[in-house]
Amino acid sequence: MERGLVTAALYGRVYDRDHTPTSP
């Protein structure tokens, strides 16, 4: 859950907690 929030902040996009971030 926390990872998703951090990811969204870093990539500036809304990601799910289980959603893996992709290259910007």
C-alpha contacts under 8 A as a table, 3 or more apart, distances in Angstrom:
res1	aa1	res2	aa2	distance
1	M	4	G	5.37
1	M	5	L	6.70
1	M	16	D	7.99
1	M	17	R	4.69
1	M	18	D	7.73
2	E	5	L	5.20
2	E	6	V	6.25
2	E	17	R	7.27
3	R	6	V	5.12
3	R	7	T	5.95
3	R	17	R	6.46
4	G	7	T	5.04
4	G	8	A	6.10
4	G	15	Y	5.83
4	G	16	D	5.64
4	G	17	R	4.20
4	G	18	D	7.08
4	G	19	H	7.21
5	L	8	A	5.15
5	L	9	A	6.27
5	L	15	Y	7.41
5	L	17	R	7.30
6	V	9	A	5.10
6	V	10	L	6.16
7	T	10	L	5.12
7	T	11	Y	5.95
7	T	12	G	7.82
7	T	13	R	7.80
7	T	15	Y	7.00
7	T	21	P	6.86
8	A	11	Y	5.32
8	A	12	G	5.24
8	A	13	R	4.71
8	A	14	V	4.99
8	A	15	Y	5.54
9	A	12	G	4.96
9	A	13	R	6.84
10	L	13	R	7.89
11	Y	21	P	7.91
11	Y	24	P	6.91
15	Y	19	H	5.82
15	Y	20	T	7.65
15	Y	21	P	7.25
16	D	19	H	4.66
16	D	20	T	7.90
